[in-house]
Amino acid sequence: MEHIKQNDKDCLPIIQTSGCRFRCDGLAAEYRTGKLLTAEQLNETWKWAQATNRIGNIQPINCGVKLYEAFNPRCPKCPHWSDCKFNCEKDGAGIATRFLRQLGDNGRFIEVGTVRNGVVSWYPAISQEHRRMDVCIQKIKQGGPQGTHFRLVSKTAGLIEDPHNPAIAAQAVIYTVIYAYIPGETK
């Protein structure tokens, strides 16, 4: 399967420059269902995610970055860009679940824990039955202007797919977010 990369020309400029975690959520749904998302579906879900506050929509005063525009880490109007919650993902599992719906799956993803330095930490509220690594989204340090990047990896941290073309080289692994898949009710 040929997945659309985050920097595809048909994706919103903000997805192209800052949509790596978002695109990994889409990849999680695509790998789960065996179906592909379109750029139109990605753009629609980005707008939905901002409208429902699953992606930050609170812009700092005088930031200069506009909704859906490309991220500019060196914007002179926004010296606090690394702390900016505008265009940052807040509910990846909810976004990944929306992608499942677009692909005809009525299951859902829940975020269940993280991996740091090879150690899995399950969130306390997560039951034993949901403590599994169905999806792993790894945050890496990289040498580009944003400094970090997300990519889809296996339980053993092997790269499954980088949402960017070309793939971005990792300088170090920061952490990995873990989702569990919960099947929907069959009718």
N, C-alpha and C positions, 0 to 999 in steps of 0.2 A: 504494500500500500504506500502511496506517495502522499505524505501529509503536507499540508500547507504550512510553511514556516512563518514565524511571527513577523519577519521582515518582507513578506510577500507584498508586492505593490498594490494589491487589492485590499489589504488590511488598513484600518485606520492608522494614521501616522503615529499615534500614541502606542498602539499595539506594536508597530514596527520597531519603535525605540525602547519601549518599557514594558512590553507585554510577555516577557518570558515566563513568569509564574502563571499568569493567566493562560498562556498557550499550553503550558504543562497540564493545567486542569482539563483543557480540551483534549490533549493527547491521552490523558487517563481515560476519558470517556470513549475516545476512538479505539484505543486498544481493548477496552472492555467489551465493546459492541462489535468490533470488526468493521465499523462503518467510518466514513470520512466526513468531517465538517467542511463547509464552504467558507470562503472569506466573508460572505454576506452573513452567515450564521455567527461567525466570530465577532464581526462588527456589531451585530444586533445584541449579542450577549454582553459585550463590553458596555454598550449604552444602558442596557437593563441593569447591569451590575453597579454602574455609577448612580443610576436613578434610585436604586434600592439600597444604596450605601454599602454594597459588598466590595466595591472599590472606592477608595476615598474620594469624596467630592467636595471637601472643605478646603478651599484655596486660601493660603496665607495672604494677608494684605500686601499689596504691591508685588505679588509674586511674578506676574507677567506671563505665566503659563496659562493657556486657555484650555477648556474642556476639549478632549480628544486631539489636542495638538501634540506634536513631538516633544519629548522631554529634553530639556537643555540643562545639563548639570553645571554649566559654567555661566548661567544667566546672571548678569551683574545686578539685576533687580531682586534676585533671590539667593543671597549668600547662605541661607539656612537650608538649601535644597535637600541635604541629606536627612533632615528631620521632617521634611514636608510629607504630610499624609495625603496630599492631593495625588490621585492616580495610583496609590498603593493599595494592594489587595488586602482585604480584611476578612473575607470569608471564602477561602478557596474551595472548601468542600461544597458549599452552596453553589458556587459557580460551576464546579465539575458536575454537580447533580443537574443543574440546568442544561448542561451539554448532553448529559444522558437523555433527558427528555427530548431534546432536539433530534437525537438519534434513535428514538423509539423505545428506550429502556425506562421502565418505571421504578428501578432501584434507586439507591442513593448512596452517596459517599459521606462519611463522617471523618473528621480529623481525630486521630486517636493517640498520637504521640509524636516524639521526635527522636532522632539519633544524633548524638554529639560525641565525637571522638570514639566512634564504634560502640557506644553504650546506648541502648534503647531505653527511653523514659516514657512510659505509658501515662497518659493523663489519669489522675485519680478517679474521675467520674466514669471512666470507661470500664464496662464489664469485661470479664474474662473472655466471653464469647466473641467480643469485638476486638480483642487484642491480637490483631494480625496485620501483616504488612501487604495489603493488596495493591497499594500505590505508594511509591516513594518519590518525592520531589526534593532534589538536592540543591541547596544554595551553595554556590562556590564564589571564591574570590577570583577576580579576573583583572587583567591589565587595561581594560577599556575605560571609557569616560565615566561609566556608572559604578565601576568598582566591584559589582557583584552580578551574578547571573543565576538563573534556575534552569534545571534540566531534569528529565525523567530518568530515573535509575532503577535497577533491580534491588531486591532485598539485600543482595551482597554488594551493593553500590556500583555495580557495573552499568555503564551507560546504555540505556535503551534508546533514547533519542534526545538530541539537542533541538530545542525549538527554533534556533537561529541557523541561518545559512550564510556563511560557513559556520560550522560548530565553533563554539568559543572554548578556548583552552583554559583549564582550571589551574590556578596557582596554588589553591588550597581549598579544602572542603570546610565550610562553616558549620552547617547542620543539614539534616534531612527531615522533612515533614512526612508523616505517615498518615495515609487514609485507609479505612476499611470500607469495603463495599457491602451494602445491605440490600439483598434482593427485594424487589417489590412483590406485592401480592399478585398471584396469578388469577386470572379471571376465568 
